[in-house]
Protein backbone atom coordinates (compact mmCIF):
# COMPACT_ATOMS: atom_id res chain seq x y z
CA UNK A 1 0.00 0.00 0.00
CA UNK A 2 1.07 3.59 -0.61
CA UNK A 3 2.12 5.72 2.37
CA UNK A 4 -0.09 8.78 1.76
CA UNK A 5 1.88 11.00 4.12
CA UNK A 6 5.11 10.24 2.24
CA UNK A 7 3.40 10.69 -1.12
CA UNK A 8 2.04 14.12 -0.14
CA UNK A 9 5.49 15.19 1.08
CA UNK A 10 7.39 14.03 -2.02
CA UNK A 11 5.09 13.18 -4.96
CA UNK A 12 7.93 13.54 -7.47
CA UNK A 13 9.69 10.49 -6.01
CA UNK A 14 6.55 8.45 -6.64
CA UNK A 15 6.20 9.83 -10.17
CA UNK A 16 9.81 8.88 -10.91
CA UNK A 17 9.19 5.46 -9.42
CA UNK A 18 6.20 4.94 -11.70
CA UNK A 19 8.24 5.99 -14.74
CA UNK A 20 11.09 3.67 -13.76
CA UNK A 21 8.61 0.78 -13.61
CA UNK A 22 7.21 1.70 -17.02
CA UNK A 23 3.89 2.64 -15.42
CA UNK A 24 1.74 5.77 -15.58
CA UNK A 25 3.04 8.62 -13.36
CA UNK A 26 -0.38 10.29 -13.60
CA UNK A 27 -1.62 7.60 -11.19
CA UNK A 28 0.22 9.55 -8.49
CA UNK A 29 -1.67 12.74 -9.38
CA UNK A 30 -4.93 10.80 -9.28
CA UNK A 31 -4.13 9.74 -5.72
CA UNK A 32 -3.31 13.33 -4.72
CA UNK A 33 -6.58 14.59 -6.21
CA UNK A 34 -8.58 11.86 -4.48
CA UNK A 35 -6.73 12.51 -1.22
CA UNK A 36 -7.55 16.23 -1.34
CA UNK A 37 -11.21 15.47 -2.07
CA UNK A 38 -11.31 12.96 0.79
CA UNK A 39 -9.82 15.37 3.29
CA UNK A 40 -12.13 18.20 2.16
CA UNK A 41 -15.16 15.92 2.49
CA UNK A 42 -14.09 14.87 5.97
CA UNK A 43 -13.60 18.49 7.05
CA UNK A 44 -17.06 19.40 5.74
CA UNK A 45 -18.73 16.49 7.53
CA UNK A 46 -16.92 17.11 10.82
CA UNK A 47 -17.83 20.82 10.69
CA UNK A 48 -21.50 19.95 10.29
CA UNK A 49 -21.29 17.43 13.12
CA UNK A 50 -19.77 20.13 15.35
CA UNK A 51 -22.69 22.42 14.44
CA UNK A 52 -25.12 19.65 15.35
CA UNK A 53 -23.51 19.17 18.76
CA UNK A 54 -23.55 22.91 19.47
CA UNK A 55 -27.19 23.13 18.42
CA UNK A 56 -28.07 20.17 20.63
CA UNK A 57 -26.66 22.00 23.66
CA UNK A 58 -28.96 24.94 22.92
CA UNK A 59 -32.04 22.76 22.35
CA UNK A 60 -31.85 20.88 25.66
CA UNK A 61 -32.49 23.84 28.03
CA UNK A 62 -35.20 25.23 25.74
CA UNK A 63 -37.07 21.92 25.82
CA UNK A 64 -37.18 22.13 29.62
CA UNK A 65 -38.41 25.74 29.56
CA UNK A 66 -41.04 24.92 26.93
CA UNK A 67 -42.41 22.11 29.11
CA UNK A 68 -42.86 24.66 31.92
CA UNK A 69 -45.03 26.79 29.61
CA UNK A 70 -42.46 29.37 28.47
CA UNK A 71 -43.96 30.61 25.17
CA UNK A 72 -40.81 32.44 24.07
CA UNK A 73 -38.76 29.29 24.69
CA UNK A 74 -41.32 27.29 22.70
CA UNK A 75 -41.03 29.68 19.74
CA UNK A 76 -37.23 29.54 19.89
CA UNK A 77 -37.34 25.79 20.19
CA UNK A 78 -39.51 25.45 17.08
CA UNK A 79 -37.02 27.49 15.05
CA UNK A 80 -34.06 25.49 16.38
CA UNK A 81 -35.78 22.16 15.72
CA UNK A 82 -36.36 23.18 12.09
CA UNK A 83 -32.70 24.23 11.87
CA UNK A 84 -31.65 20.93 13.43
CA UNK A 85 -33.68 18.93 10.89
CA UNK A 86 -32.07 20.84 8.02
CA UNK A 87 -28.62 20.43 9.57
CA UNK A 88 -29.18 16.69 10.02
CA UNK A 89 -30.06 16.32 6.34
CA UNK A 90 -26.97 18.28 5.28
CA UNK A 91 -24.76 16.23 7.61
CA UNK A 92 -26.20 13.00 6.22
CA UNK A 93 -25.44 14.11 2.66
CA UNK A 94 -21.95 15.26 3.66
CA UNK A 95 -21.27 11.90 5.33
CA UNK A 96 -22.33 10.05 2.18
CA UNK A 97 -20.05 12.25 0.06
CA UNK A 98 -17.21 11.71 2.53
CA UNK A 99 -17.62 7.93 2.35
CA UNK A 100 -17.66 8.07 -1.45
CA UNK A 101 -14.50 10.20 -1.42
CA UNK A 102 -12.82 7.75 0.97
CA UNK A 103 -13.73 4.82 -1.29
CA UNK A 104 -12.44 6.72 -4.34
CA UNK A 105 -9.15 7.39 -2.53
CA UNK A 106 -8.80 3.74 -1.53
CA UNK A 107 -9.33 2.71 -5.16
CA UNK A 108 -6.88 5.32 -6.49
CA UNK A 109 -4.22 4.35 -3.94
CA UNK A 110 -4.26 0.77 -5.21
CA UNK A 111 -3.11 1.81 -8.69
CA UNK A 112 0.46 3.10 -8.16
CA UNK A 113 3.09 0.49 -7.41
CA UNK A 114 5.18 0.67 -4.26
CA UNK A 115 8.06 3.12 -4.23
CA UNK A 116 11.17 1.51 -5.70
CA UNK A 117 14.51 1.49 -3.95
CA UNK A 118 16.70 4.28 -5.35
CA UNK A 119 19.54 1.81 -5.99
CA UNK A 120 17.33 -0.59 -7.96
CA UNK A 121 18.28 -0.65 -11.66
CA UNK A 122 15.67 0.51 -14.16
CA UNK A 123 14.37 -2.13 -16.56
CA UNK A 124 13.28 -5.74 -16.55
CA UNK A 125 14.79 -9.08 -15.61
CA UNK A 126 17.72 -8.62 -17.98
CA UNK A 127 18.76 -5.29 -16.43
CA UNK A 128 19.90 -6.68 -13.10
CA UNK A 129 22.96 -5.46 -11.23
CA UNK A 130 25.53 -8.00 -10.03
CA UNK A 131 26.26 -7.18 -6.40
CA UNK A 132 28.99 -9.79 -5.87
CA UNK A 133 30.51 -12.85 -7.55
CA UNK A 134 31.63 -15.82 -5.47
CA UNK A 135 34.00 -18.35 -7.01
CA UNK A 136 35.19 -18.67 -10.61
CA UNK A 137 32.91 -19.53 -13.53
CA UNK A 138 33.68 -22.98 -14.86
CA UNK A 139 34.65 -23.33 -18.51
CA UNK A 140 32.59 -26.38 -19.43
CA UNK A 141 33.77 -26.31 -23.06
CA UNK A 142 37.40 -26.60 -22.02
CA UNK A 143 36.49 -29.58 -19.84
CA UNK A 144 34.69 -31.27 -22.72
CA UNK A 145 31.48 -31.32 -20.67
CA UNK A 146 28.06 -30.26 -21.87
CA UNK A 147 25.94 -29.17 -18.87
CA UNK A 148 22.24 -30.00 -18.64
CA UNK A 149 19.55 -27.73 -17.25
CA UNK A 150 17.55 -28.59 -14.14
CA UNK A 151 14.59 -29.92 -16.12
CA UNK A 152 16.71 -32.40 -18.09
CA UNK A 153 18.49 -33.52 -14.96
CA UNK A 154 15.23 -33.80 -13.05
CA UNK A 155 13.63 -35.95 -15.75
CA UNK A 156 16.69 -38.20 -16.04
CA UNK A 157 16.75 -38.72 -12.28
CA UNK A 158 13.01 -39.31 -12.02
CA UNK A 159 12.72 -36.16 -9.90
CA UNK A 160 10.51 -34.03 -12.19
CA UNK A 161 7.59 -35.17 -14.34
CA UNK A 162 6.19 -32.46 -16.61
CA UNK A 163 4.20 -34.70 -18.96
CA UNK A 164 2.05 -36.23 -16.21
CA UNK A 165 1.35 -32.79 -14.75
CA UNK A 166 0.30 -31.46 -18.16
CA UNK A 167 -2.31 -34.22 -18.44
CA UNK A 168 -3.73 -33.46 -15.01
CA UNK A 169 -3.31 -29.70 -14.60
CA UNK A 170 -2.28 -28.25 -17.96
CA UNK A 171 0.88 -26.40 -18.92
CA UNK A 172 3.39 -24.89 -16.49
CA UNK A 173 2.80 -27.41 -13.72
CA UNK A 174 4.96 -30.35 -12.66
CA UNK A 175 5.15 -33.35 -10.37
CA UNK A 176 8.10 -33.64 -8.03
CA UNK A 177 8.70 -37.36 -7.61
CA UNK A 178 11.16 -39.53 -5.70
CA UNK A 179 14.41 -37.64 -5.15
CA UNK A 180 12.78 -34.39 -6.37
CA UNK A 181 10.12 -34.52 -3.65
CA UNK A 182 12.72 -35.44 -1.02
CA UNK A 183 15.02 -32.62 -2.18
CA UNK A 184 12.23 -30.03 -1.90
CA UNK A 185 11.31 -31.21 1.59
CA UNK A 186 14.96 -31.08 2.64
CA UNK A 187 15.40 -27.54 1.27
CA UNK A 188 12.21 -26.32 2.97
CA UNK A 189 13.33 -27.90 6.25
CA UNK A 190 16.75 -26.28 5.91
CA UNK A 191 15.24 -22.86 5.19
CA UNK A 192 12.84 -23.16 8.12
CA UNK A 193 15.61 -24.29 10.46
CA UNK A 194 17.73 -21.27 9.45
CA UNK A 195 14.79 -18.94 10.10
CA UNK A 196 14.06 -20.48 13.50
CA UNK A 197 17.74 -20.19 14.45
CA UNK A 198 17.44 -16.46 13.74
CA UNK A 199 14.44 -15.98 16.00
CA UNK A 200 11.51 -16.44 13.62
CA UNK A 201 8.41 -18.40 14.64
CA UNK A 202 7.56 -21.14 12.13
CA UNK A 203 4.04 -20.82 10.66
CA UNK A 204 2.02 -22.75 8.08
CA UNK A 205 -0.60 -20.09 7.25
CA UNK A 206 -4.00 -20.40 5.52
CA UNK A 207 -4.01 -20.64 1.74
CA UNK A 208 -7.23 -18.58 1.50
CA UNK A 209 -7.55 -14.98 2.71
CA UNK A 210 -10.16 -12.25 2.69
CA UNK A 211 -9.93 -9.22 0.33
CA UNK A 212 -8.59 -6.90 3.06
CA UNK A 213 -5.47 -9.05 3.48
CA UNK A 214 -4.83 -9.07 -0.28
CA UNK A 215 -5.38 -5.33 -0.60
CA UNK A 216 -3.21 -4.57 2.43
CA UNK A 217 -0.23 -6.37 0.92
CA UNK A 218 -0.60 -4.78 -2.51
CA UNK A 219 -1.96 -7.76 -4.44
CA UNK A 220 -5.10 -6.02 -5.64
CA UNK A 221 -5.19 -2.95 -7.86
CA UNK A 222 -2.52 -3.27 -10.54
CA UNK A 223 -1.64 -6.82 -9.41
CA UNK A 224 -5.20 -8.17 -9.27
CA UNK A 225 -4.91 -9.89 -12.65
CA UNK A 226 -2.23 -12.21 -11.26
CA UNK A 227 -4.15 -13.63 -8.30
CA UNK A 228 -6.78 -16.36 -8.12
CA UNK A 229 -10.16 -15.36 -6.66
CA UNK A 230 -13.01 -17.58 -5.51
CA UNK A 231 -15.96 -15.43 -6.55
CA UNK A 232 -18.63 -17.45 -4.72
CA UNK A 233 -16.86 -16.90 -1.38
CA UNK A 234 -15.13 -13.55 -2.14
CA UNK A 235 -11.80 -15.00 -1.02
CA UNK A 236 -8.36 -15.22 -2.61
CA UNK A 237 -5.72 -17.92 -2.94
CA UNK A 238 -2.49 -16.52 -1.56
CA UNK A 239 0.17 -15.32 -3.99
CA UNK A 240 2.83 -15.49 -1.29
CA UNK A 241 3.09 -16.41 2.38
CA UNK A 242 3.59 -12.68 3.03
CA UNK A 243 -0.15 -12.14 2.65
CA UNK A 244 -1.47 -14.25 5.57
CA UNK A 245 1.65 -13.48 7.63
CA UNK A 246 1.24 -9.72 7.23
CA UNK A 247 -2.47 -9.98 7.90
CA UNK A 248 -1.74 -11.72 11.20
CA UNK A 249 1.13 -9.39 12.15
CA UNK A 250 -1.05 -6.33 11.49
CA UNK A 251 -3.42 -7.36 14.29
CA UNK A 252 -0.79 -8.59 16.75
CA UNK A 253 -0.44 -6.80 20.08
CA UNK A 254 2.89 -8.50 20.82
CA UNK A 255 5.62 -6.53 19.08
CA UNK A 256 8.08 -7.00 17.59
CA UNK A 257 7.04 -10.21 15.85
CA UNK A 258 8.89 -12.40 13.39
CA UNK A 259 7.27 -15.16 11.36
CA UNK A 260 8.67 -17.74 8.95
CA UNK A 261 5.80 -18.96 6.79
CA UNK A 262 5.59 -22.04 4.59
CA UNK A 263 2.96 -21.82 1.88
CA UNK A 264 1.96 -22.97 -1.57
CA UNK A 265 2.17 -19.94 -3.86
CA UNK A 266 -0.66 -19.70 -6.39
CA UNK A 267 -0.36 -17.01 -9.05
CA UNK A 268 -1.67 -16.63 -12.56
CA UNK A 269 1.25 -15.44 -14.69
CA UNK A 270 0.51 -14.67 -18.32
CA UNK A 271 2.44 -16.80 -20.79
CA UNK A 272 5.69 -15.30 -22.08
CA UNK A 273 7.89 -16.22 -24.99
CA UNK A 274 11.01 -18.03 -23.83
CA UNK A 275 13.82 -19.85 -25.52
CA UNK A 276 15.02 -21.70 -22.42
CA UNK A 277 13.82 -24.99 -20.99
CA UNK A 278 10.09 -25.56 -20.38
CA UNK A 279 10.25 -24.86 -16.64
CA UNK A 280 12.58 -21.87 -16.92
CA UNK A 281 9.47 -19.72 -17.32
CA UNK A 282 7.09 -18.61 -14.61
CA UNK A 283 4.93 -21.29 -13.02
CA UNK A 284 1.41 -21.09 -11.61
CA UNK A 285 2.18 -22.88 -8.33
CA UNK A 286 5.20 -23.55 -6.16
CA UNK A 287 6.18 -23.66 -2.48
CA UNK A 288 8.13 -21.04 -0.59
CA UNK A 289 9.45 -20.20 2.84
CA UNK A 290 8.92 -16.49 3.51
CA UNK A 291 10.03 -14.43 6.54
CA UNK A 292 8.33 -11.32 7.90
CA UNK A 293 9.10 -9.03 10.81
CA UNK A 294 6.94 -6.25 12.22
CA UNK A 295 8.22 -3.76 14.79
CA UNK A 296 6.38 -1.53 17.24
CA UNK A 297 6.21 1.33 14.72
CA UNK A 298 2.61 2.59 14.74
CA UNK A 299 0.90 2.01 11.37
CA UNK A 300 -1.74 4.19 9.72
CA UNK A 301 -5.12 3.22 11.25
CA UNK A 302 -6.71 2.67 7.85
CA UNK A 303 -3.67 1.14 6.15
CA UNK A 304 -2.24 -1.35 8.65
CA UNK A 305 0.65 -2.67 6.59
CA UNK A 306 2.47 -2.31 3.33
CA UNK A 307 5.38 -4.07 1.74
CA UNK A 308 8.17 -2.50 -0.32
CA UNK A 309 9.32 -4.53 -3.30
CA UNK A 310 12.80 -3.90 -4.63
CA UNK A 311 14.08 -4.15 -8.16
CA UNK A 312 16.28 -6.99 -9.39
CA UNK A 313 19.65 -7.18 -7.61
CA UNK A 314 21.44 -10.50 -7.75
CA UNK A 315 24.33 -12.42 -6.27
CA UNK A 316 26.17 -14.87 -8.50
CA UNK A 317 27.71 -18.01 -7.10
CA UNK A 318 29.95 -20.25 -9.18
CA UNK A 319 30.71 -23.85 -8.37
CA UNK A 320 33.11 -26.24 -10.05
C-alpha positions in Angstrom: 0.0 0.0 0.0 1.1 3.6 -0.6 2.1 5.7 2.4 -0.1 8.8 1.8 1.9 11.0 4.1 5.1 10.2 2.2 3.4 10.7 -1.1 2.0 14.1 -0.1 5.5 15.2 1.1 7.4 14.0 -2.0 5.1 13.2 -5.0 7.9 13.5 -7.5 9.7 10.5 -6.0 6.6 8.4 -6.6 6.2 9.8 -10.2 9.8 8.9 -10.9 9.2 5.5 -9.4 6.2 4.9 -11.7 8.2 6.0 -14.7 11.1 3.7 -13.8 8.6 0.8 -13.6 7.2 1.7 -17.0 3.9 2.6 -15.4 1.7 5.8 -15.6 3.0 8.6 -13.4 -0.4 10.3 -13.6 -1.6 7.6 -11.2 0.2 9.6 -8.5 -1.7 12.7 -9.4 -4.9 10.8 -9.3 -4.1 9.7 -5.7 -3.3 13.3 -4.7 -6.6 14.6 -6.2 -8.6 11.9 -4.5 -6.7 12.5 -1.2 -7.5 16.2 -1.3 -11.2 15.5 -2.1 -11.3 13.0 0.8 -9.8 15.4 3.3 -12.1 18.2 2.2 -15.2 15.9 2.5 -14.1 14.9 6.0 -13.6 18.5 7.1 -17.1 19.4 5.7 -18.7 16.5 7.5 -16.9 17.1 10.8 -17.8 20.8 10.7 -21.5 20.0 10.3 -21.3 17.4 13.1 -19.8 20.1 15.3 -22.7 22.4 14.4 -25.1 19.7 15.3 -23.5 19.2 18.8 -23.5 22.9 19.5 -27.2 23.1 18.4 -28.1 20.2 20.6 -26.7 22.0 23.7 -29.0 24.9 22.9 -32.0 22.8 22.3 -31.8 20.9 25.7 -32.5 23.8 28.0 -35.2 25.2 25.7 -37.1 21.9 25.8 -37.2 22.1 29.6 -38.4 25.7 29.6 -41.0 24.9 26.9 -42.4 22.1 29.1 -42.9 24.7 31.9 -45.0 26.8 29.6 -42.5 29.4 28.5 -44.0 30.6 25.2 -40.8 32.4 24.1 -38.8 29.3 24.7 -41.3 27.3 22.7 -41.0 29.7 19.7 -37.2 29.5 19.9 -37.3 25.8 20.2 -39.5 25.4 17.1 -37.0 27.5 15.1 -34.1 25.5 16.4 -35.8 22.2 15.7 -36.4 23.2 12.1 -32.7 24.2 11.9 -31.6 20.9 13.4 -33.7 18.9 10.9 -32.1 20.8 8.0 -28.6 20.4 9.6 -29.2 16.7 10.0 -30.1 16.3 6.3 -27.0 18.3 5.3 -24.8 16.2 7.6 -26.2 13.0 6.2 -25.4 14.1 2.7 -21.9 15.3 3.7 -21.3 11.9 5.3 -22.3 10.1 2.2 -20.0 12.3 0.1 -17.2 11.7 2.5 -17.6 7.9 2.4 -17.7 8.1 -1.5 -14.5 10.2 -1.4 -12.8 7.8 1.0 -13.7 4.8 -1.3 -12.4 6.7 -4.3 -9.2 7.4 -2.5 -8.8 3.7 -1.5 -9.3 2.7 -5.2 -6.9 5.3 -6.5 -4.2 4.3 -3.9 -4.3 0.8 -5.2 -3.1 1.8 -8.7 0.5 3.1 -8.2 3.1 0.5 -7.4 5.2 0.7 -4.3 8.1 3.1 -4.2 11.2 1.5 -5.7 14.5 1.5 -4.0 16.7 4.3 -5.4 19.5 1.8 -6.0 17.3 -0.6 -8.0 18.3 -0.7 -11.7 15.7 0.5 -14.2 14.4 -2.1 -16.6 13.3 -5.7 -16.6 14.8 -9.1 -15.6 17.7 -8.6 -18.0 18.8 -5.3 -16.4 19.9 -6.7 -13.1 23.0 -5.5 -11.2 25.5 -8.0 -10.0 26.3 -7.2 -6.4 29.0 -9.8 -5.9 30.5 -12.9 -7.5 31.6 -15.8 -5.5 34.0 -18.3 -7.0 35.2 -18.7 -10.6 32.9 -19.5 -13.5 33.7 -23.0 -14.9 34.7 -23.3 -18.5 32.6 -26.4 -19.4 33.8 -26.3 -23.1 37.4 -26.6 -22.0 36.5 -29.6 -19.8 34.7 -31.3 -22.7 31.5 -31.3 -20.7 28.1 -30.3 -21.9 25.9 -29.2 -18.9 22.2 -30.0 -18.6 19.6 -27.7 -17.3 17.5 -28.6 -14.1 14.6 -29.9 -16.1 16.7 -32.4 -18.1 18.5 -33.5 -15.0 15.2 -33.8 -13.0 13.6 -35.9 -15.7 16.7 -38.2 -16.0 16.7 -38.7 -12.3 13.0 -39.3 -12.0 12.7 -36.2 -9.9 10.5 -34.0 -12.2 7.6 -35.2 -14.3 6.2 -32.5 -16.6 4.2 -34.7 -19.0 2.0 -36.2 -16.2 1.3 -32.8 -14.8 0.3 -31.5 -18.2 -2.3 -34.2 -18.4 -3.7 -33.5 -15.0 -3.3 -29.7 -14.6 -2.3 -28.2 -18.0 0.9 -26.4 -18.9 3.4 -24.9 -16.5 2.8 -27.4 -13.7 5.0 -30.3 -12.7 5.2 -33.3 -10.4 8.1 -33.6 -8.0 8.7 -37.4 -7.6 11.2 -39.5 -5.7 14.4 -37.6 -5.2 12.8 -34.4 -6.4 10.1 -34.5 -3.6 12.7 -35.4 -1.0 15.0 -32.6 -2.2 12.2 -30.0 -1.9 11.3 -31.2 1.6 15.0 -31.1 2.6 15.4 -27.5 1.3 12.2 -26.3 3.0 13.3 -27.9 6.3 16.8 -26.3 5.9 15.2 -22.9 5.2 12.8 -23.2 8.1 15.6 -24.3 10.5 17.7 -21.3 9.4 14.8 -18.9 10.1 14.1 -20.5 13.5 17.7 -20.2 14.5 17.4 -16.5 13.7 14.4 -16.0 16.0 11.5 -16.4 13.6 8.4 -18.4 14.6 7.6 -21.1 12.1 4.0 -20.8 10.7 2.0 -22.8 8.1 -0.6 -20.1 7.3 -4.0 -20.4 5.5 -4.0 -20.6 1.7 -7.2 -18.6 1.5 -7.5 -15.0 2.7 -10.2 -12.2 2.7 -9.9 -9.2 0.3 -8.6 -6.9 3.1 -5.5 -9.0 3.5 -4.8 -9.1 -0.3 -5.4 -5.3 -0.6 -3.2 -4.6 2.4 -0.2 -6.4 0.9 -0.6 -4.8 -2.5 -2.0 -7.8 -4.4 -5.1 -6.0 -5.6 -5.2 -2.9 -7.9 -2.5 -3.3 -10.5 -1.6 -6.8 -9.4 -5.2 -8.2 -9.3 -4.9 -9.9 -12.6 -2.2 -12.2 -11.3 -4.2 -13.6 -8.3 -6.8 -16.4 -8.1 -10.2 -15.4 -6.7 -13.0 -17.6 -5.5 -16.0 -15.4 -6.6 -18.6 -17.5 -4.7 -16.9 -16.9 -1.4 -15.1 -13.6 -2.1 -11.8 -15.0 -1.0 -8.4 -15.2 -2.6 -5.7 -17.9 -2.9 -2.5 -16.5 -1.6 0.2 -15.3 -4.0 2.8 -15.5 -1.3 3.1 -16.4 2.4 3.6 -12.7 3.0 -0.2 -12.1 2.7 -1.5 -14.2 5.6 1.7 -13.5 7.6 1.2 -9.7 7.2 -2.5 -10.0 7.9 -1.7 -11.7 11.2 1.1 -9.4 12.1 -1.0 -6.3 11.5 -3.4 -7.4 14.3 -0.8 -8.6 16.8 -0.4 -6.8 20.1 2.9 -8.5 20.8 5.6 -6.5 19.1 8.1 -7.0 17.6 7.0 -10.2 15.9 8.9 -12.4 13.4 7.3 -15.2 11.4 8.7 -17.7 8.9 5.8 -19.0 6.8 5.6 -22.0 4.6 3.0 -21.8 1.9 2.0 -23.0 -1.6 2.2 -19.9 -3.9 -0.7 -19.7 -6.4 -0.4 -17.0 -9.1 -1.7 -16.6 -12.6 1.2 -15.4 -14.7 0.5 -14.7 -18.3 2.4 -16.8 -20.8 5.7 -15.3 -22.1 7.9 -16.2 -25.0 11.0 -18.0 -23.8 13.8 -19.8 -25.5 15.0 -21.7 -22.4 13.8 -25.0 -21.0 10.1 -25.6 -20.4 10.2 -24.9 -16.6 12.6 -21.9 -16.9 9.5 -19.7 -17.3 7.1 -18.6 -14.6 4.9 -21.3 -13.0 1.4 -21.1 -11.6 2.2 -22.9 -8.3 5.2 -23.6 -6.2 6.2 -23.7 -2.5 8.1 -21.0 -0.6 9.4 -20.2 2.8 8.9 -16.5 3.5 10.0 -14.4 6.5 8.3 -11.3 7.9 9.1 -9.0 10.8 6.9 -6.3 12.2 8.2 -3.8 14.8 6.4 -1.5 17.2 6.2 1.3 14.7 2.6 2.6 14.7 0.9 2.0 11.4 -1.7 4.2 9.7 -5.1 3.2 11.3 -6.7 2.7 7.9 -3.7 1.1 6.1 -2.2 -1.3 8.7 0.6 -2.7 6.6 2.5 -2.3 3.3 5.4 -4.1 1.7 8.2 -2.5 -0.3 9.3 -4.5 -3.3 12.8 -3.9 -4.6 14.1 -4.2 -8.2 16.3 -7.0 -9.4 19.7 -7.2 -7.6 21.4 -10.5 -7.8 24.3 -12.4 -6.3 26.2 -14.9 -8.5 27.7 -18.0 -7.1 29.9 -20.2 -9.2 30.7 -23.8 -8.4 33.1 -26.2 -10.0 
